[in-house]
Amino acid sequence: MHKFIIIINLCFLAACGTDTSKNKSYHLAFVGSDYGLYQTFQGLIDNFNQSAGKTVLFLETDATKASSQIQLVENMVNITNFDGIAENGILGDGRPVISQSQTKFGFKTADNKNYSMVIKFDLHFIQNSRAKGLAIIFDHEVGHGLEMQHTANIKDIMYPNCEITDTDKDFDGYFKAVRNYVGDL
């Protein structure tokens, strides 16, 4: 009799418990009329996804389909970052956006965690940079959007002062961390 009650209780807990889901959807909104900038970001996203070995980022021209944002800021080198700190010479800024919600299905509750990002770039820098320099800054800011922190190793993409002329960055280690973070999309 006790075994039967324990089994019933376990089934009830399974049916009435809480499920947790994580939605890591990085559909980046690029809304603008500059087709050259659109192509620049599409190339950066294509290279990012290829290096990651999976499709992590999507570029959307319709902001209503996007969960994340690319913002181009004029004269960004003279503004404050996301934390309100004045910085001189910044070319980009990135941060994750994580929201939580609950959905009820009968007796079950689903906790939903939605991941997205906002990344900003200096407009002049984006318009006038070489591809390799752009990739380093783009990857660095996307890394912040994927909750990566700065590191102390100068060879890491997430080193705080990434130089656009760096050619010996550890892209393999960076994209391994990206794959670990996003898991199975």
N, C-alpha and C positions, 0 to 999 in steps of 0.2 A: 504494500500500500504506500509506504513512504517513497519507494522508487518512482511510483506512478506520479505522485505529487511533485517530486523534484523534476521529473521530465516535463510535466505540465507547466511548472514555474519557469523552466528554462525556455520552453517554447513561447510562453507569454512575454518574457523579457526580450527574446529575439524579435518577436512581432511588434513589440511596443517600444523598442529601444531607439537610439539616435544613430543615424548614419551621418558620416562626415564626407563631403565631397569637396574637391579642390578643382577650380576651373582656372587654368593658366592659359588664358587666351590673349595673345598679343597682336591684335589687329590695330595697326598704327594708322591714325588719320593723318593724311596729308591733303589738305584742302588748299588749293591755290591754282593760279593760272599759268605758272611758270613750268612749262613742260620739261625744260632742262633740269630743274631742281627735282621734279618728279622722277626723272630718269636716274638722277644721281642717287636718290634714296632707294629706288628700286634695285639699282646695282649693289648698293651697300647691303640691303636686306638679302638679295640673292646670294652674295658672297658669305654673309653671316650664316644663312641656312645651310649652304653647302659645307662650310667649315664645321658647323654643328652636327652635320650628318642627319639632320631632320628639319622639318619646317617648323620653326619656332615663331618667326615674325611674318606678318602679312602686311602689305601696304594697301590701304583703302583710300579712295578718293571721295567716298561718301562718308561723312563724319557720323551718320546715324548707324553705320555698320561697324564702327570702330569701338574698341574698348580702351584704347590707349591713344596717346597724342604725340605727334612731333610738332614742336613749336620752333619757329624761326624768329629770332629776336635781333633787331637792329642794335648795333653798338653794345652787345652783351658784355663786352670786356669791361664796361664801366657800371655794371649793375650789381645787385645783390643776388646771391644764390637762393635756393629753395628754403634754406634755413634763416634767411634774412641777414646773412653775413656779407658785407661788402668785400668783393674780391676783385683784384686787378688782373687782367689778362686771362680771364676764363673764356674758353671756347665752347663749352657745353656744360650741361647740368642734367642729371638724371635721378629719378627716384621711383620706387615702387608705389603702387596704389593698391591697397588690400582692403576689400570690403567684406562684411559678413552678413548673411541673411539666414533666415530659417524658413523652411517649407514644411507644412504638416500634411501627412498622408494618412488619414484615419488616426490610428493610435501611434503611428511612427512620426518622428520628427527628423528632418534632414537639416543639418548645419551645412551651409554652403559658404565656402571661402573663395572669393573671386579675386584673381590677381591680374593687374594690368600695370601700366607705367606711363609716366610723362617724361619725355626727354626734350631738352631745349638745346639749340645750337645757335651760335652767332651767324647771322645771315651772311655777312661779308666773308667770314671764314669758309662757309659752305660753298659760296659762289666762286672762290678763288683758290681753293686748295687742290693739291695733287691727290690722287686716289689713295696712296698708301697712308698719308697723313689723315685723310678723312676716315679711313677704316679704323685706325687706332683710336681716334676720338669717338667715333660712332660706337665701336665695340665697348669702350670704356664706359660711356654713358648708358648703353643698354645693360651693361653689367650692373650698374647701380639700380636700374629698373628691375633687374632680376635679384635684387637684395644682396648683391655682392658689395663688400666693403673694400676700402683701400688696403693695400698690403705694403710691407716694408721692402719687398724685393724689387729693385729697379727694373728687372727684366719682365715683371708681371704687367699685363695689360691694366690691372687695377692699381698700379703704382700711382700715387696722387698727382704727380707732375709728369704726365705722359707727354713726351715730346713728339711732335708730328714727323720728325726726321728719324725717329728710332726705327732701326731695321732689324734689331735682334730681340724683339719681344717674344715672350713665350706664348704663342697663339695656341699650341697644343694643350698646354695646361689650362689655359683660359676656357677653351671649348670643352674640355673634359668637365670642368666645373659647371659650364652651361648645361651639358647633357645630364649631369647629376641633379641639377636643380629642377629642370623641367620634367625629368622622368619620361613617362610615356604620355605623349600628348594625344 
